Amino acid sequence: MNKPRALAMLALLTPLLILAVVHTSPAASPLPPACSQGGGCPGSTCPQSITSAAATLPTDACPAHGEAQGGVDVFSWNEFIAFNWPASSNCTANTHRSILDVKSDRQGPVVWQTQMSSDDVFVAPGKTPEKWCKGPVLTALLSHQPRPLIHTAKAAPAAHLLGGPFAQIAEPTGVEAVGGVVTDQSGRWLRYERFMNQTEYSTVVPSRWYRLSVLNKLASITLPTGSIELKAAWKILTRQEIAQGRYYTTEATVYNTPDGKPSPGKNPVTLGLVGLHIIHKTPTQSGFFWSTFEQVDNDTVFFNPKSTTPVNTQTAKKPYVELNPNGSPHNMPVQIQRVNKIPADEGVNAYYQHLLAGSVFANYRLISTQWQTGAAAQGTPANVVNIVIETYVQNASSSGKTPSTGCLACHIDAKAANNKTVTDHSFLFLEAK
């Protein structure tokens, strides 16, 4: 080929080569304004890319001037990434792997799933809690085997002792569903799990605070700084939803009643993560940071605009049964509709979703971070609700008044099952036996 012709072909190909490079190596997304609202600590700093450093859980937020919401929302996202990093067999992050490769728990479990389940701490009298990073459920997760998922209801019987809106607080129970069952558009129930981190576990278990007889002797308990609790909500996925690959999934055996009767439906099933709470007691927040995330499709997946069923109203009736003997749904779907606008900055959500491109976790968004600052004793922003965890209490507060709504407003008066021992914002102690 002569030189002029070669140069001409190169000129034609150059734009295509540039396009190819741009396509395979997209430019970094510009930092949203909220990323400048941190005070310089790692917890409130937006990462430029996802590296193994993101697997380190931040210890605290440092919002600019002590009040910038962007600084704490960035902290929440950094926590979300660290907790959804693939876990190793010792229940810590596996830094040889990446969250960017996670599609389901076949690439997991992720770190939050390896924290200690409340079921393995608040055990029946005569039994002792599982040792840290041990137990049959964790063994099943690590070996990619289906696990039992027993919690079908959101309200704990003991929550009724607290009165008012607490009767429907999002607390799972494996004994009896007192209220708060959520039925999705396929007629299947949501399932719930709760966990505590090693810092909290290492105080609760040696102190025997899992025993009601011990708590009965205490006016209050104080959880150590660094304590973290998590709550997850799962939806049984349809074949189409599984094929779309928009959910972090897990395989589990589910039950037809809250007391564990076998399901007449297919088992095990594939469930998708639809909601995740993370609460973190840090050196600067003795009342915890309250971070909550949802799958981005929740507003449409749980609502049928053609339905005449009243919104945010439980449809399941006692005695609670999920499926009929022939496997058909026993209950009408709940029509979940968001009452309060999502407070989280759209720019922050878009920035982190861009960072997570390729991972299933790009399909999740921060609803907000509620925290105490200034005179906001019951939390700011005032209205923070996860619609798949606080479905029926979207306007509830500890005083029964609005507009103060959300995690902190309810948990600020938390007590144990004896309705006497103040439990440092935690409802886990409703499970003490």
Buried (B, 14 or more C-beta within 10 A) or exposed (E): EEEEEEEEEEEEEEEEEEEEEEEEEEEEBEEBEBBEBBBEBBBBBBBEEBEBEBBBBBBBBBBBEEBBBBBBBBBBBBBBBBBBBBBBEEBBBBBEBBBBEBBBBEBBBBBBBBBBBBBBBBBEEEEEBBEBBEBEBBEBBBEBEBBBBBBBBBBBBBBBBBEBBBBBBBBBBBEBBBBBBBBBBEBBBBBBBBBBBBBBBBBBBEEEBBBBEBBEEBEEBEBEBBBBBBBBBBBBBBEEBBEEEBBBBBBBBBBBBBBEEEBBBEEBBBBBBBBBBBBBBBEBBEBBBBBBBBBBBBBEBBBEEEEEEEBBEBBBEEEBBBBBEEEEBBBBBBBBBBBBEBBBBEBBBEBBBEBBEBBBBBBBBBBBBBBBBEEBEBBBBBBBBBBBBBBBBBBBBBEEEBEBBBBBBBBBEBBBBBEEBBBBBBBBBBBBE
